[in-house]
Amino acid sequence: MSEAPPGAALLHTALWTASCRADESTRAHPVVIDPFAARLCGEEGLSIGRALEREGRAHAAIVVRTRVIDERIAVALVADGIRHVALLGAGLDARPLRLAQPDSVRWLEVDFPETIAWKHARLPTLGEHHELLALDLRQLVALGEALDRFSAGARTLVVLEGVVPYLQRADVDALFGLLAARNVSVLCDVGGGTWSAAIARRTANVVATRGVPFRTRIAEPTRWLEGLGFRVTANVSLVDWDAARSDRRWQVPWTARLLPGYRDAARVLEATSVTVKSR
């Protein structure tokens, strides 16, 4: 197993993401409202996150991704009856607190110790259905045991937002293989191919200089997930989602809109495990 990215550096990327949600929440017509983002960042975190945003300019991508994943979680809770949600690489979002949900929904958040400690110090008192777990996602035995204990056999929605790019490809395959062997649906954002690299170049440069470079891009995510034992049930282009709105547009060069390839730049996919193995 290759060396894990430094937890402290990844905390800074989590602050970047959270500061974008905090700033978006103050706009007249926000794509997403996160009343906990500024609190989770604090003044120090907002300063770190905004400095990274000035360099990387990922605000539009971050808030659209957040909104799309929020919508897919809502579908899972309301239409599909999911009552267990595991946020892997949870970062500094506060979905268990900010999303409308039935009282019976249980939440598990997993991330590096630095992020979990930062979050524990700034979140309101956690309810009995909300657990934070400090764990490297590549510790697969411990992660599998934690998921099994958390789900207790019930179908679970596993969310990985902004996680896949930071892991080595072998580690991504191993992690999703572990998930495919369980009774889960998975929500994950992926980007691959030429357009992904072009649009994310500035962001990639910033995280690389912080010691946490993007390591994996998946050009054909549906084929990849199906090869691991999933059935893809939703495939949302973030660019198309944003372009469909009347009040804002994805921040890509206008020339990119003339070519079909740009729609593959960034996506959120939902996939359901096909075979649940006995344990």
SEMI-893190 format. One line per 8 residues: their letters; for each residue x, y, z of C-alpha. Coordinates in Angstrom, 3 decimals. Each point is the difference from the previous one (the first is absolute). Last residue first. Layout:
N
A) X:Y:Z | ...
//
This chain:
279
RSKVTVST) -20.055:-12.462:5.583 | -2.127:-0.988:-2.933 | 0.651:1.957:-3.170 | -2.422:2.617:-1.298 | 0.049:-0.047:-3.788 | -1.019:2.957:-2.163 | 1.227:2.914:2.090 | -1.896:3.142:-0.946
AELVRAAD) 1.569:2.955:-1.772 | -0.598:3.736:0.134 | 2.277:2.144:-2.106 | 0.937:3.662:0.333 | 1.834:1.320:-3.035 | 2.792:2.289:-1.091 | 1.585:0.662:-3.379 | -2.232:-2.263:-2.072
RYGPLLRA) -2.210:2.848:-1.171 | 3.075:1.721:-1.447 | 0.255:-2.663:-2.683 | -2.974:1.225:-1.985 | 1.816:3.006:-1.463 | -1.498:3.423:-0.523 | -0.365:0.614:3.710 | 3.758:-0.221:0.392
TWPVQWRR) 0.297:3.163:-2.059 | -1.772:1.905:2.774 | 2.918:-0.702:2.319 | -1.193:-1.809:3.132 | -1.543:1.486:3.127 | -3.282:-1.857:0.218 | -2.891:2.358:-0.591 | -2.352:1.929:2.270
DSRAADWD) -3.533:1.342:0.221 | -1.884:-2.046:-2.600 | 1.112:-3.408:1.185 | 0.421:-2.716:-2.635 | 3.696:0.835:-0.402 | 0.618:-0.986:3.611 | -1.485:-3.474:-0.364 | 1.720:-0.446:-3.374
VLSVNATV) 3.404:0.855:1.475 | -0.582:-2.187:3.051 | -0.787:-2.934:-2.257 | -2.253:-2.350:1.954 | 0.192:-3.780:-0.387 | -2.669:-1.877:1.943 | -0.761:-3.719:0.396 | 3.434:-1.512:-0.648
RFGLGELW) -0.038:-3.726:0.821 | 3.006:-0.985:2.080 | 2.303:-3.030:-0.002 | 3.482:1.429:-0.523 | -0.212:-0.157:-3.780 | -3.297:1.870:0.153 | 1.729:2.797:1.888 | 2.793:0.291:-2.575
RTPEAIRT) -2.362:-0.139:-2.973 | -2.095:2.789:1.510 | 3.070:2.029:0.954 | 1.574:0.136:-3.466 | 2.778:2.615:0.255 | 0.926:-0.681:3.611 | 2.571:2.464:1.308 | 2.257:-1.004:2.875
RFPVGRTA) 2.970:1.577:1.786 | -1.046:3.589:0.627 | 2.806:1.523:2.007 | 0.012:0.348:3.796 | 3.320:1.703:0.836 | -1.281:3.565:0.190 | 1.588:0.850:-3.387 | -2.009:-2.864:-1.478
VVNATRRA) -3.214:1.402:1.451 | 0.540:3.302:-1.805 | 1.043:-1.517:-3.334 | -3.013:-2.295:-0.041 | -2.352:2.924:0.585 | 1.486:1.881:-2.948 | -0.092:-3.057:-2.248 | -3.563:-1.004:0.923
IAASWTGG) -1.608:1.151:-3.242 | 2.755:-1.370:-2.224 | 0.498:-3.298:1.840 | -3.713:-0.694:0.075 | -0.313:0.861:-3.663 | 2.801:-2.315:-1.037 | -1.210:-3.123:1.755 | -1.441:-0.537:3.400
GVDCLVSV) -2.150:1.410:2.719 | -1.726:-1.750:2.847 | -2.485:0.853:2.700 | -1.317:-2.825:2.153 | -3.339:-1.243:1.306 | 0.011:-3.692:0.911 | -2.880:-2.354:0.752 | 0.714:-2.682:2.509
NRAALLGF) -0.620:-3.584:1.078 | 3.644:-0.997:0.061 | 2.509:-1.672:-2.325 | -0.063:3.027:-2.311 | 1.220:2.177:2.874 | 3.189:-2.016:0.506 | 0.592:0.028:-3.744 | -0.505:3.755:0.076
LADVDARQ) 2.811:0.352:2.519 | 2.310:-2.418:-1.838 | -0.554:1.737:-3.341 | 0.676:3.404:1.557 | 3.127:-1.327:1.705 | 1.336:-1.383:-3.270 | -0.738:3.334:-1.698 | 1.967:1.973:2.582
LYPVVGEL) -2.241:2.225:2.076 | -0.488:3.777:-0.172 | -2.251:0.008:-3.072 | -2.548:-2.423:1.553 | -0.837:2.026:3.114 | -1.726:3.225:-1.058 | -3.367:-1.266:1.207 | -0.224:-3.682:0.921
VVLTRAGA) -3.498:-0.825:1.238 | -1.064:-3.480:1.113 | -3.748:-0.646:0.183 | -0.709:-3.022:2.175 | -2.397:-2.930:-0.309 | -0.533:-1.543:3.414 | 2.203:-2.907:1.117 | 1.168:1.609:3.249
SFRDLAEG) 0.868:3.150:-1.962 | 2.373:1.486:2.575 | 1.652:-3.231:1.119 | 0.496:-1.128:-3.586 | 1.344:3.423:-0.989 | 2.449:0.079:2.912 | 1.207:-3.540:-0.694 | 0.570:0.835:-3.648
LAVLQRLD) 1.889:3.149:0.947 | 2.228:-1.855:2.444 | 0.845:-2.634:-2.605 | 0.409:2.601:-2.716 | 2.462:2.335:1.681 | 0.123:1.952:-3.247 | -2.756:2.306:1.155 | 2.293:1.301:2.752
LALLEHHE) -2.122:0.136:3.144 | -1.329:2.508:2.531 | -3.683:-0.859:0.476 | -2.794:2.504:0.637 | -3.398:-1.433:0.965 | -3.493:1.495:-0.295 | -3.123:-1.937:1.032 | 0.437:0.605:3.744
GLTPLRAH) 0.147:3.725:-0.629 | 3.208:1.963:-0.273 | 0.477:3.092:2.150 | 0.442:2.973:-2.299 | 3.005:-0.132:-2.308 | 3.168:2.038:0.528 | 2.440:-2.119:2.005 | -1.228:-3.268:-1.496
KWAITEPF) 0.581:1.364:-3.500 | 3.637:0.939:0.563 | 0.619:-3.378:1.653 | -1.677:-1.826:-2.898 | 2.068:1.931:-2.539 | 3.309:-0.689:1.716 | -0.909:-3.655:0.680 | -0.561:-0.746:-3.707
DVELWRVS) -3.606:-0.520:-1.067 | -3.112:-2.081:0.629 | -3.506:1.314:0.671 | -2.751:-2.461:0.954 | -3.625:1.131:-0.056 | -3.238:-1.670:1.143 | -3.417:1.015:-1.348 | -2.898:-0.699:2.395
DPQALRLP) -1.020:3.632:0.488 | -0.952:0.302:-3.676 | 2.082:2.504:-1.945 | 0.453:3.666:-0.897 | 3.700:0.604:-0.620 | 2.035:2.405:2.155 | 1.055:-2.084:2.984 | 0.914:-3.364:-1.528
RADLGAGL) 1.319:1.914:-3.032 | 2.555:1.969:1.987 | 2.835:0.268:-2.528 | 3.508:0.280:1.355 | 1.604:-3.003:-1.702 | -2.069:-3.165:-0.200 | 2.740:-2.146:-1.538 | -2.531:-2.800:0.194
LAVHRIGD) -3.509:1.217:0.854 | -2.042:-3.037:1.067 | -3.787:0.339:-0.197 | -2.371:-2.497:1.654 | -3.784:0.505:-0.231 | -0.628:-0.491:-3.716 | -3.713:0.051:-0.822 | 0.475:0.163:-3.760
AVLAVAIR) -2.243:2.982:-0.747 | 0.629:2.185:3.034 | 3.467:-0.872:1.266 | 1.564:-1.051:-3.310 | -1.610:2.887:-1.895 | 1.260:2.469:2.604 | 3.505:-1.453:-0.302 | -0.123:0.550:-3.782
EDIVRTRV) -1.035:3.627:0.486 | 2.782:0.667:2.516 | 2.483:-1.594:-2.418 | -1.114:2.355:-2.764 | 0.156:3.030:2.291 | 3.474:-0.788:1.308 | 1.348:-0.582:-3.497 | -1.479:3.315:-1.137
VIAAHARG) 1.567:1.777:2.975 | 3.452:-1.487:-0.545 | 0.149:0.457:-3.774 | -1.023:3.645:0.215 | 2.478:0.775:2.801 | 3.028:-1.699:-1.597 | 2.076:3.117:-0.590 | 3.371:-1.562:0.858
ERELARGI) 2.157:2.901:1.135 | -2.629:2.312:1.473 | -1.761:-3.109:1.277 | 3.093:-1.097:1.939 | 0.139:3.366:1.775 | -3.720:-0.235:0.679 | 0.396:-3.376:1.669 | 2.871:1.037:2.263
SLGEEGCL) -1.717:3.237:1.090 | -3.283:-1.807:0.522 | 1.799:-2.587:2.121 | 1.596:2.585:2.278 | -3.246:1.929:0.365 | -1.931:-3.127:0.921 | -0.332:-2.756:-2.591 | -2.703:-2.057:1.682
RAAFPDIV) -1.939:3.124:0.944 | 0.219:1.372:-3.547 | -1.279:-3.285:-1.424 | -2.840:-0.588:2.489 | -2.781:1.963:-1.723 | 0.674:-1.824:-3.294 | -2.252:1.346:-2.743 | 0.578:-1.294:-3.525
VPHARTSE) -0.502:1.525:-3.442 | -0.355:3.385:1.634 | -2.225:2.737:-1.427 | 0.810:3.170:1.945 | 3.393:-1.271:1.093 | 0.912:-0.633:3.655 | -0.187:-3.810:-0.251 | 2.490:0.035:-2.879
DARCSATW) 2.635:1.462:2.345 | -0.460:-2.775:2.552 | -0.112:-2.680:-2.677 | 3.255:1.315:-1.488 | 1.518:0.139:3.493 | -0.948:-3.644:0.513 | 1.797:-1.137:-3.152 | 3.167:1.924:0.820
LATHLLAA) -0.138:-1.170:3.609 | -0.180:-3.600:-1.234 | 3.028:0.702:-2.206 | 1.828:1.267:3.095 | -0.963:-3.128:1.936 | 1.529:-1.989:-2.858 | 3.343:1.640:0.748 | -0.258:-0.946:3.672
GPPAESM) -0.948:-3.603:-0.819 | 3.064:-0.557:-2.133 | -0.820:-2.190:-3.024 | 0.268:-3.725:0.790 | 3.164:-1.889:-0.952 | -0.528:-2.834:-2.435 | -1.409:-3.392:0.968
//
